[in-house]
């Protein structure tokens, strides 16, 4: 009987030493599930804007904020969330412009992974992040082994070392974990946040807005920035256009822009003058900014030592040899202030 009890105690201790990653999903399945749920999120819910989206293996947690000048009430948003997602939202008495809700996330556990050499595994994970210029700090989880129990019986010992990491980056996780190097790695949580450089301090549903998306949020896609423009409509609606700006891989000549020889000569003649202004006009996306960038690079290359300064609204692509500055104005409705800003 004593031997049966001893074996039972040993088995209980052994069960507690099961690899913790057995009950968690694989990296690829976790990312796919989080991406699927996140893509279901609209840009706004009755005008309230998602600011934080947190995904774990059991649920997607969303935080919405109410913009200034919004005519939509908490009651409207709670009802809309119920209609769209079939869940009840949580609102707060002391933070009335905040709403949270959760969507169930069901991801199957991936099962066990073999215990790899700790040195090789750490090298792999560190290098995985360094490929995208992220320095991830890994922290060892304390091992609380018990060599012998209260009966003096030898107990099984943990045969692995667990490490945790927490990184903050603008690069989507799908672009970090792009190779088949996920063995021994699990993701517990991803938090998505939205942040933009804006001409005004807040998004408005009653006034036009212009904004620029920070480069670090789009550079992984070969873009230098994004242009955001909105215009208010009736019933609290708003129309939004986002223009994605590609990053130029090299400087372009006027000929490569498609200009004729006569047009090139006219521009070069204008650039050679000691003073003056060159105006470009045309529809969006027809090359006005690219032409200006090209002319600036031609001027700096032909005038070494010249300090080129640009004022842009907003800064789009990098210009070689130019100190680029944005138009600084907090009140675009004031013509006098806009004039002074320029």
Backbone torsions as a table, in degrees:
resi	resn	phi	psi	omega
1	UNK	NA	-40.6	179.5
2	UNK	-63.2	-37.2	179.1
3	UNK	-66.5	-37.5	177.9
4	UNK	-64.0	-42.7	178.4
5	UNK	-64.4	-39.9	179.4
6	UNK	-62.9	-44.5	179.4
7	UNK	-64.2	-37.1	179.1
8	UNK	-65.8	-41.4	178.4
9	UNK	-64.8	-38.7	179.9
10	UNK	-66.9	-42.0	179.8
11	UNK	-65.4	-39.5	177.8
12	UNK	-61.2	-44.0	177.9
13	UNK	-65.4	-36.4	-179.8
14	UNK	-68.4	-38.5	178.7
15	UNK	-62.9	-34.1	179.1
16	UNK	-69.8	-15.1	-178.5
17	UNK	-97.7	15.2	176.2
18	UNK	-63.2	142.9	-178.4
19	UNK	-57.0	126.8	-175.3
20	UNK	-65.4	-21.9	-177.5
21	UNK	-80.3	-5.5	-179.8
22	UNK	-60.3	-36.5	-174.6
23	UNK	-92.7	11.5	-178.3
24	UNK	-114.4	153.2	-179.8
25	UNK	-75.4	162.3	176.1
26	UNK	-70.1	162.8	179.7
27	UNK	-59.9	-47.4	-176.2
28	UNK	-64.2	-41.7	179.6
29	UNK	-70.0	-37.3	178.2
30	UNK	-64.5	-46.0	179.3
31	UNK	-63.5	-41.9	-179.5
32	UNK	-63.7	-42.0	-179.4
33	UNK	-67.1	-44.7	179.2
34	UNK	-63.6	-41.4	-179.8
35	UNK	-64.1	-40.3	179.5
36	UNK	-62.7	-45.5	-179.9
37	UNK	-68.2	-41.1	-179.3
38	UNK	-63.6	-38.1	-179.3
39	UNK	-68.1	-17.1	176.0
40	UNK	-75.9	-16.7	-176.9
41	UNK	-74.9	125.3	174.7
42	UNK	-72.3	164.5	178.6
43	UNK	-64.2	-26.9	174.4
44	UNK	-154.5	156.9	175.9
45	UNK	-117.1	104.0	-176.1
46	UNK	52.5	37.4	177.8
47	UNK	91.6	-15.8	176.8
48	UNK	-82.3	139.2	-168.2
49	UNK	-107.0	131.3	173.9
50	UNK	-68.2	125.7	177.9
51	UNK	-108.3	-30.5	178.8
52	UNK	-138.0	131.4	175.9
53	UNK	-126.7	114.8	-177.4
54	UNK	-110.7	125.5	-178.1
55	UNK	-116.7	129.3	170.4
56	UNK	-129.7	-171.7	-172.7
57	UNK	-74.3	-9.3	-178.4
58	UNK	-115.8	-24.2	-177.0
59	UNK	-160.6	163.0	173.1
60	UNK	-111.5	118.9	-178.5
61	UNK	-104.1	126.7	-174.5
62	UNK	-119.7	136.1	175.0
63	UNK	-115.2	126.0	178.5
64	UNK	-112.5	145.2	173.2
65	UNK	-122.3	151.4	179.1
66	UNK	-91.5	120.0	178.6
67	UNK	-69.1	157.7	173.6
68	UNK	-63.8	148.1	178.1
69	UNK	71.5	8.5	178.4
70	UNK	-77.0	135.6	179.4
71	UNK	-90.3	-2.1	-177.4
72	UNK	-86.2	132.6	-177.0
73	UNK	-94.2	168.6	176.1
74	UNK	-58.6	-40.7	179.3
75	UNK	-60.4	-41.4	179.1
76	UNK	-61.3	-44.2	-176.0
77	UNK	-70.6	-41.7	178.1
78	UNK	-58.8	-42.8	178.5
79	UNK	-65.8	-41.2	-178.8
80	UNK	-65.6	-40.1	177.4
81	UNK	-63.4	-40.1	177.8
82	UNK	-63.1	-40.8	-179.1
83	UNK	-68.8	-40.5	-175.4
84	UNK	-78.5	-49.5	-170.2
85	UNK	-107.7	-10.7	-179.8
86	UNK	69.8	26.6	179.8
87	UNK	-127.8	162.5	178.5
88	UNK	-95.4	130.3	178.6
89	UNK	-85.9	158.8	178.2
90	UNK	-111.6	127.3	177.0
91	UNK	-118.2	166.1	-169.8
92	UNK	-126.3	137.1	-179.7
93	UNK	-73.8	-30.2	-177.6
94	UNK	-96.9	-5.3	175.1
95	UNK	-137.9	77.5	-170.5
96	UNK	-72.6	-10.7	178.1
97	UNK	-99.2	20.8	-176.7
98	UNK	-129.8	136.3	176.3
99	UNK	-138.8	140.8	174.9
100	UNK	-127.7	151.7	173.0
101	UNK	-154.3	163.5	-175.8
102	UNK	-129.7	144.2	175.2
103	UNK	-118.4	135.7	-178.1
104	UNK	-65.6	137.0	176.9
105	UNK	-121.1	118.4	-178.3
106	UNK	-113.8	109.2	178.4
107	UNK	-126.6	128.7	-178.0
108	UNK	-72.3	142.4	175.1
109	UNK	-61.5	148.6	-177.6
110	UNK	-88.7	-13.0	-177.0
111	UNK	88.8	-163.8	-173.5
112	UNK	-85.4	153.5	170.7
113	UNK	-120.8	147.4	176.3
114	UNK	-64.6	147.9	178.1
115	UNK	-79.1	112.3	-177.7
116	UNK	-88.4	167.5	174.5
117	UNK	-60.6	129.2	-173.1
118	UNK	-62.6	-39.2	179.9
119	UNK	-63.2	-45.4	179.4
120	UNK	-65.5	-39.5	-178.8
121	UNK	-66.8	-42.8	178.3
122	UNK	-64.0	-41.1	178.6
123	UNK	-60.9	-40.7	-179.2
124	UNK	-65.3	-45.4	-176.9
125	UNK	-68.5	-44.1	179.0
126	UNK	-59.9	-44.2	-179.3
127	UNK	-67.5	-32.6	178.9
128	UNK	-58.2	-42.9	179.2
129	UNK	-77.7	-35.5	-178.5
130	UNK	-65.7	-25.1	177.9
131	UNK	-59.6	-28.3	178.8
132	UNK	-111.7	24.7	173.3
133	UNK	61.8	42.3	175.3
134	UNK	-117.4	126.1	175.7
135	UNK	-96.5	98.1	-176.8
136	UNK	-92.4	128.1	176.5
137	UNK	-91.5	124.6	179.4
138	UNK	-101.7	133.2	-177.4
139	UNK	-115.9	126.9	-179.4
140	UNK	-74.6	134.5	176.4
141	UNK	-85.2	130.6	-176.4
142	UNK	-60.5	133.5	176.6
143	UNK	-90.3	124.8	-178.7
144	UNK	-112.1	66.7	179.2
145	UNK	-75.6	147.3	172.3
146	UNK	-118.8	109.4	-176.1
147	UNK	-66.1	-40.6	179.0
148	UNK	-136.0	145.4	178.0
149	UNK	-85.8	-172.4	-176.7
150	UNK	-67.9	-12.9	178.0
151	UNK	-94.6	1.9	-179.3
152	UNK	80.0	12.3	-178.6
153	UNK	-88.5	139.2	178.7
154	UNK	-68.2	134.6	-178.2
155	UNK	-109.2	154.3	176.8
156	UNK	-66.0	147.7	-177.9
157	UNK	-109.9	150.2	178.7
158	UNK	-63.8	131.8	-177.0
159	UNK	-106.6	18.8	178.7
160	UNK	-142.9	161.5	174.0
161	UNK	-118.3	126.1	-178.8
162	UNK	-98.4	137.6	177.3
163	UNK	-124.4	149.2	175.9
164	UNK	-121.2	154.9	175.5
165	UNK	-144.3	154.3	179.9
166	UNK	-144.2	112.6	-177.3
167	UNK	-122.2	150.0	175.5
168	UNK	-120.6	123.0	-175.9
169	UNK	-153.9	157.3	175.5
170	UNK	-87.3	-6.8	-178.0
171	UNK	-82.4	126.4	178.3
172	UNK	-59.2	141.9	-178.1
173	UNK	-59.4	-27.2	178.6
174	UNK	-63.4	-23.5	179.1
175	UNK	-92.2	-5.9	174.7
176	UNK	-93.2	-49.7	-179.3
177	UNK	-93.9	75.0	-174.2
178	UNK	-108.7	-5.4	-178.7
179	UNK	-118.4	166.2	-177.7
180	UNK	-81.6	66.6	-179.2
181	UNK	-129.4	40.7	-172.2
182	UNK	-97.3	-6.1	-178.3
183	UNK	-60.5	127.6	-179.8
184	UNK	84.0	2.1	-179.8
185	UNK	-117.0	136.0	174.0
186	UNK	-134.6	145.1	174.4
187	UNK	-106.6	128.2	-179.3
188	UNK	-96.0	-29.8	-174.0
189	UNK	-158.7	140.7	171.7
190	UNK	-127.4	130.6	178.0
191	UNK	-116.1	119.0	177.8
192	UNK	-99.4	132.4	174.4
193	UNK	-129.3	157.0	179.9
194	UNK	-118.2	131.6	178.5
195	UNK	-147.2	133.3	178.4
196	UNK	-134.1	154.2	169.0
197	UNK	-84.8	124.4	-173.1
198	UNK	-125.3	153.9	178.4
199	UNK	-74.1	-25.0	176.1
200	UNK	-117.5	163.8	-176.0
201	UNK	-74.4	-21.4	-179.5
202	UNK	-139.3	157.2	173.3
203	UNK	-77.1	137.8	-176.3
204	UNK	-121.3	138.3	175.4
205	UNK	-94.2	-0.2	-179.7
206	UNK	-117.8	-9.7	-179.6
207	UNK	-129.0	148.0	174.3
208	UNK	-62.2	145.6	179.5
209	UNK	-129.5	144.0	172.6
210	UNK	-126.7	141.2	-178.8
211	UNK	-151.7	165.8	177.6
212	UNK	-126.4	133.5	176.4
213	UNK	-83.4	133.5	-178.4
214	UNK	-60.9	144.8	-175.8
215	UNK	-60.5	-38.3	-175.7
216	UNK	-63.7	-18.4	179.7
217	UNK	-84.5	-15.0	-175.1
218	UNK	-127.5	-5.3	-174.6
219	UNK	-65.0	-27.9	179.0
220	UNK	-65.6	-16.3	179.6
221	UNK	-100.7	12.0	-179.3
222	UNK	77.7	20.0	-179.4
223	UNK	-109.3	155.7	176.4
224	UNK	-99.2	-27.0	178.3
225	UNK	-172.0	-175.5	173.1
226	UNK	-140.3	141.2	178.9
227	UNK	-102.6	125.9	-178.9
228	UNK	-110.4	130.9	176.4
229	UNK	-139.8	137.0	179.2
230	UNK	-134.8	156.2	178.7
231	UNK	-141.8	131.4	-176.8
232	UNK	-72.3	152.8	176.2
233	UNK	-129.8	-164.8	-178.8
234	UNK	-81.9	160.7	175.0
235	UNK	57.4	34.1	177.5
236	UNK	74.7	10.8	179.9
237	UNK	-86.5	160.6	179.8
238	UNK	-146.6	142.7	175.6
239	UNK	-104.0	135.1	-175.1
240	UNK	-127.2	136.7	174.6
241	UNK	-125.3	129.6	175.9
242	UNK	-117.9	119.8	179.8
243	UNK	-104.1	122.5	-178.3
244	UNK	-90.8	129.0	-176.1
245	UNK	-104.6	118.4	179.5
246	UNK	-74.2	147.1	176.2
247	UNK	-83.8	125.6	176.6
248	UNK	-71.5	130.6	-178.7
249	UNK	-81.4	-19.5	-179.2
250	UNK	-156.9	163.9	176.8
251	UNK	-69.2	145.8	-179.1
252	UNK	-111.8	146.9	173.5
253	UNK	-89.9	165.0	178.1
254	UNK	-62.1	-35.2	178.4
255	UNK	-64.6	-38.0	179.4
256	UNK	-69.6	-18.1	175.2
257	UNK	-80.7	-7.7	178.9
258	UNK	95.0	11.8	179.8
259	UNK	-79.6	145.2	177.3
260	UNK	-72.5	168.1	-179.8
261	UNK	-62.8	-38.9	179.2
262	UNK	-64.8	-40.5	178.6
263	UNK	-66.3	-39.8	178.0
264	UNK	-62.5	-43.5	-179.8
265	UNK	-64.0	-37.9	179.8
266	UNK	-65.1	-41.4	180.0
267	UNK	-68.9	-44.0	179.7
268	UNK	-62.7	-35.9	177.9
269	UNK	-65.6	-40.6	178.8
270	UNK	-67.0	-38.7	-180.0
271	UNK	-67.7	-25.8	-178.5
272	UNK	-77.7	-14.2	-179.1
273	UNK	-72.3	148.5	-177.4
274	UNK	-70.5	-21.4	-179.5
275	UNK	-155.1	160.7	178.5
276	UNK	145.3	-179.3	-178.5
277	UNK	-134.5	140.2	174.0
278	UNK	-117.3	120.6	179.1
279	UNK	-101.0	137.3	173.9
280	UNK	-122.0	135.4	178.5
281	UNK	-137.0	154.1	179.5
282	UNK	155.7	171.1	-178.7
283	UNK	-66.1	162.5	176.6
284	UNK	-59.6	135.6	176.1
285	UNK	84.4	10.4	-178.1
286	UNK	-100.5	10.2	169.1
287	UNK	101.5	12.8	-179.6
288	UNK	-62.5	-48.7	-179.0
289	UNK	-65.7	-42.0	179.7
290	UNK	-61.7	-40.9	177.9
291	UNK	-63.4	-44.1	179.5
292	UNK	-62.8	-42.0	177.9
293	UNK	-62.8	-42.1	179.4
294	UNK	-63.1	-44.1	180.0
295	UNK	-64.0	-38.9	179.1
296	UNK	-63.9	-41.7	-179.7
297	UNK	-69.3	-35.7	175.7
298	UNK	-63.6	-43.2	-177.4
299	UNK	-64.8	-44.8	-178.5
300	UNK	-69.4	-34.2	179.4
301	UNK	-70.0	-31.8	-178.8
302	UNK	-91.0	-6.9	179.7
303	UNK	-131.0	68.7	-179.1
304	UNK	-60.0	140.4	-177.9
305	UNK	92.5	-13.0	178.4
306	UNK	-76.7	135.7	179.4
307	UNK	-93.2	103.4	-178.3
308	UNK	-89.7	126.2	179.0
309	UNK	-123.5	130.4	178.3
310	UNK	-115.0	148.9	170.8
311	UNK	-121.0	116.3	-171.5
312	UNK	-126.6	152.4	-177.0
313	UNK	-135.5	85.5	-6.7
314	UNK	-96.1	-176.2	173.1
315	UNK	-66.6	131.2	-180.0
316	UNK	-107.8	-93.5	-178.2
317	UNK	-92.7	152.1	175.9
318	UNK	-62.6	141.2	177.6
319	UNK	-116.1	118.9	-177.5
320	UNK	-60.5	129.4	175.8
321	UNK	78.3	12.4	-176.4
322	UNK	-122.8	136.0	172.5
323	UNK	-87.1	108.9	-173.2
324	UNK	-97.1	131.9	178.9
325	UNK	-128.8	145.5	177.1
326	UNK	-83.4	159.6	171.4
327	UNK	-70.7	124.2	-175.9
328	UNK	-105.3	105.5	177.4
329	UNK	-155.3	126.6	-179.7
330	UNK	-92.3	-12.0	-178.2
331	UNK	-130.0	92.6	-177.2
332	UNK	-79.5	-9.1	177.8
333	UNK	-81.8	-12.4	-179.0
334	UNK	-97.2	106.9	-177.5
335	UNK	-60.7	-37.4	-180.0
336	UNK	-64.9	-43.2	179.2
337	UNK	-66.2	-38.1	177.7
338	UNK	-64.1	-40.4	178.6
339	UNK	-62.6	-41.7	178.5
340	UNK	-67.7	-34.4	179.2
341	UNK	-63.3	-41.8	177.2
342	UNK	-69.6	NA	NA
